[in-house]
Amino acid sequence: MVWYYVKNGARQGPVEEIELNSLVAQGVVRPDTLVWSEGMADWKPYSTIAPARVAAAPAAPDPIQPGGDISSAVQLQPDPVPEPIAQAVTAPVMAAAAAASAGAQAHFCTQCGRQYPSEELVRFGSVAVCANCKDIYAQRLRETGQVAGTRVYGGFWIRFLAVIIDGIIIGIVNFALSSGLNLRVTNPNPANIGLLLSMMGVGFTLSILLNMLYEAFFLVQYGATPGKMVLRLKVITPEGGGLTWGRAIGRHFAKYLSAITLMIGYIMAGFDSEKRALHDYIAGTRVIRLA
């Protein structure tokens, strides 16, 4: 099973079951640390899920019976757990059991993992957030419409459709611009080959700049190009924030690498766990679907 946990207000992971046990033993994951795994409705303090994890652990094999197969019993016998690690793992469980028996009701901020009285937490639906994390959480909702652990990434085909929509828009703008600047040559004169090549060069350069500015402007200002807006897609950083001009421009030119690799850079989005194309890897971005 894969787990995520909150540290300093940020999501950490994924980590495997054995890694989570090690983090508990090191004190990185505490009883009040928020954890989440696939199948859980919301983030929960580790102390509330620790007893269930212990109960789900496989039972030790029966002692060797007279006349039994000693070799099979030896193979099934688990390795002994060092005493310090065993104490560190079981301590949160014992603390949770003591709190439950005393009738204590813990209330935790789902962002920073700290415990607060119930009246000091702000509710966003089923999510409880402390006053210190409220503004950050609200900003994240405004920017992405998602919260950590619940992102839905845009797949290959929906992104392909968004590219087609953007291509139609930018093609119309390019045509209008080149016509307005008289850069389109309908009846070229071989005698003016120098002028013809110059006009083609200017048109090509303007087209590149226009494409770059079109994408960068919309990604920085709105987090999505018009094609992505129509399909409810948004481009964000791994932390859920918006793009800077530098990252947006870099992502645009990284698309050329996705294209010259026989489009394999684009096709990668269909197989990556977070639906990242090559230019998303290079720019450190994610494309998510808004709720």
C-alpha positions in Angstrom: 0.0 0.0 0.0 1.2 3.5 -0.9 1.0 6.3 1.7 1.2 10.1 1.7 1.8 12.3 4.8 1.9 16.0 5.6 5.1 17.7 6.8 5.4 21.4 7.4 2.1 22.0 5.6 3.2 20.2 2.4 2.3 16.8 1.1 5.1 14.2 1.2 5.3 10.8 -0.6 4.4 8.4 -2.0 6.0 6.0 0.5 5.6 2.3 0.8 4.2 0.6 3.9 7.7 -0.3 5.2 9.0 3.2 4.6 6.0 4.6 6.6 7.0 2.3 9.5 10.5 3.6 9.3 9.3 7.2 9.4 7.2 6.4 12.4 10.2 4.9 14.1 12.3 8.0 13.3 9.6 10.3 14.7 9.0 12.0 11.3 5.4 10.7 11.3 3.9 11.4 14.7 0.4 10.5 16.1 -0.9 13.9 14.9 0.6 13.7 11.4 -2.0 13.6 8.7 -1.7 10.6 6.4 -3.7 9.5 3.3 -3.8 6.4 1.1 -6.0 5.5 -1.9 -9.4 4.5 -0.7 -9.6 6.9 2.2 -12.2 9.7 1.9 -10.0 12.3 3.6 -6.7 12.9 5.4 -6.6 11.5 8.9 -4.1 11.7 11.8 -1.8 8.7 12.0 -3.1 7.9 15.5 -6.5 7.1 14.1 -5.3 4.7 11.4 -2.5 3.1 13.3 -4.6 0.6 15.3 -6.2 -0.6 12.0 -2.8 -1.1 10.5 -1.7 -3.2 13.4 -4.9 -5.3 13.3 -4.4 -5.9 9.6 -0.9 -7.2 10.1 -0.5 -11.0 9.5 -0.5 -13.2 12.6 2.7 -15.0 13.6 2.8 -18.7 12.7 1.9 -21.3 15.3 4.8 -22.9 17.3 6.3 -26.0 15.9 4.2 -29.0 16.7 5.8 -32.4 17.5 6.5 -34.3 14.3 5.9 -31.2 12.2 8.0 -29.9 9.3 10.7 -27.8 11.0 11.9 -26.3 7.7 8.5 -24.8 6.8 8.1 -23.4 10.3 11.5 -21.7 10.0 10.6 -20.2 6.7 7.4 -18.7 8.0 8.9 -17.3 11.2 9.3 -13.5 10.8 12.5 -11.8 11.6 12.6 -10.3 15.1 11.9 -6.5 15.3 14.6 -4.5 17.1 13.3 -3.3 20.4 13.7 0.5 19.8 11.8 0.3 16.5 9.1 -1.9 18.0 8.6 0.6 20.8 8.6 3.6 18.4 6.0 1.9 16.2 3.7 0.7 19.0 3.9 4.0 21.0 1.5 5.9 18.7 -0.9 3.0 18.8 -0.9 2.8 22.6 -1.3 6.6 22.8 -4.3 6.5 20.4 -5.9 3.7 22.4 -5.4 5.6 25.7 -7.0 8.7 24.1 -9.9 6.7 22.8 -10.5 5.0 26.1 -10.5 8.4 27.9 -13.2 9.6 25.4 -10.9 12.3 23.9 -11.9 13.8 20.7 -9.0 15.1 18.6 -9.5 17.9 15.9 -6.7 18.4 13.4 -6.0 20.9 10.6 -5.9 18.9 7.4 -3.1 21.1 6.0 -0.5 21.5 8.8 -1.5 18.5 10.9 -1.6 20.4 14.2 -4.3 19.8 16.8 -6.8 22.6 17.6 -10.1 22.9 19.5 -13.0 22.3 17.2 -14.2 25.9 17.4 -10.8 27.2 16.1 -11.1 25.3 12.8 -12.7 26.6 9.6 -14.8 24.1 7.6 -14.5 23.8 3.8 -17.1 21.1 3.3 -15.7 18.1 5.0 -12.2 19.6 5.3 -11.2 21.4 8.6 -8.5 24.1 8.3 -6.9 26.2 11.0 -6.7 30.0 10.8 -3.0 30.0 9.8 -3.7 27.7 6.8 -7.0 29.1 5.8 -5.7 31.7 3.3 -3.3 29.3 1.7 -6.0 26.6 1.4 -8.5 29.1 -0.1 -5.9 30.3 -2.6 -5.2 26.8 -3.7 -8.9 26.1 -4.2 -9.2 29.3 -6.3 -6.1 28.4 -8.4 -6.6 24.7 -9.1 -10.0 23.7 -7.8 -8.2 20.8 -6.3 -6.5 19.9 -3.0 -3.5 17.7 -2.3 -4.2 14.0 -3.0 -7.3 14.7 -5.1 -6.0 16.0 -8.3 -7.4 14.7 -11.6 -4.9 15.0 -14.4 -5.8 15.8 -18.0 -5.2 12.8 -20.2 -3.7 12.6 -23.7 -6.9 12.9 -25.8 -8.5 15.8 -24.0 -5.2 17.7 -24.2 -4.9 16.8 -27.9 -8.4 18.4 -28.4 -7.3 21.5 -26.5 -4.2 21.8 -28.8 -6.5 21.6 -31.9 -8.7 24.4 -30.6 -5.7 26.6 -29.8 -4.2 25.8 -33.2 -7.4 27.0 -35.0 -7.4 30.2 -33.0 -3.7 31.0 -33.5 -3.9 30.1 -37.2 -6.6 32.7 -37.7 -4.6 35.3 -35.9 -1.4 34.4 -37.9 -3.3 34.7 -41.1 -4.8 38.0 -40.2 -1.4 39.4 -39.1 0.5 38.2 -42.2 -2.3 39.6 -44.4 -2.3 43.0 -42.6 1.5 43.3 -42.9 1.5 42.2 -46.6 3.7 39.2 -45.7 1.7 36.7 -47.8 3.1 36.2 -51.3 0.4 35.2 -53.8 2.3 35.7 -57.1 6.1 35.6 -56.3 8.4 37.2 -58.8 11.6 35.2 -59.3 13.5 38.4 -59.9 12.8 39.5 -56.3 13.9 36.3 -54.6 15.8 38.2 -52.0 12.7 40.2 -51.0 10.7 37.0 -51.0 13.0 35.2 -48.6 13.1 38.2 -46.4 9.4 38.4 -46.1 9.2 34.6 -45.4 11.8 35.0 -42.7 9.9 37.9 -41.1 6.6 36.0 -41.2 8.2 32.9 -39.7 9.8 34.9 -36.9 6.5 36.8 -36.1 4.6 33.5 -36.1 7.0 32.0 -33.5 6.8 35.1 -31.3 3.0 35.2 -31.6 2.7 31.5 -30.6 5.0 32.1 -27.7 3.2 35.2 -26.4 -0.2 33.6 -26.9 0.6 30.6 -24.8 2.7 32.4 -22.2 0.2 35.2 -21.6 -2.8 32.9 -21.1 -0.9 30.5 -18.9 0.5 33.3 -16.6 -2.7 35.3 -16.4 -5.3 32.5 -16.4 -3.4 29.2 -15.9 -4.8 27.9 -19.3 -5.0 28.8 -22.9 -8.4 29.3 -24.5 -8.5 25.7 -25.7 -7.7 24.4 -22.2 -10.3 26.8 -20.7 -13.0 25.3 -22.9 -12.2 21.8 -21.7 -11.8 22.8 -18.1 -8.0 22.2 -18.0 -5.4 24.1 -16.1 -1.6 24.1 -16.0 0.0 24.3 -12.5 3.3 23.8 -10.7 3.8 20.6 -8.7 2.9 22.6 -5.6 -0.4 23.8 -7.1 0.7 27.3 -7.9 0.5 29.4 -11.1 3.3 29.7 -13.7 5.8 32.5 -14.0 6.6 34.1 -17.3 10.0 32.3 -17.4 8.4 28.9 -16.8 5.6 29.5 -19.3 8.0 30.5 -22.0 10.3 27.6 -21.2 7.4 25.2 -21.4 6.4 26.6 -24.8 9.8 26.0 -26.3 10.1 22.6 -24.6 7.1 21.6 -26.8 9.5 21.7 -29.8 11.4 18.8 -28.2 8.1 16.9 -27.7 7.4 17.4 -31.4 10.8 16.6 -32.9 10.9 13.2 -31.1 8.4 11.9 -33.6 5.7 13.2 -31.2 6.8 10.7 -28.6 7.1 13.6 -26.1 3.4 14.2 -26.5 2.4 10.5 -26.4 4.2 10.2 -23.0 1.2 11.9 -21.5 -0.9 8.8 -22.2 1.2 6.6 -20.1 2.6 8.7 -17.3 0.9 8.4 -13.9 0.5 12.2 -13.7 -0.2 12.5 -17.4 3.0 14.5 -18.0 4.3 15.1 -21.5 8.0 15.6 -22.2 7.6 19.4 -21.9 5.8 19.0 -18.6 8.8 17.1 -17.3 11.2 19.8 -18.5 9.2 22.7 -17.2 8.0 21.0 -14.0 4.3 21.4 -14.7 1.1 19.4 -14.4 -2.2 19.7 -16.4 -5.2 19.1 -14.2 -8.9 18.9 -14.8 -11.0 21.3 -12.8 -14.0 20.2 -10.9 
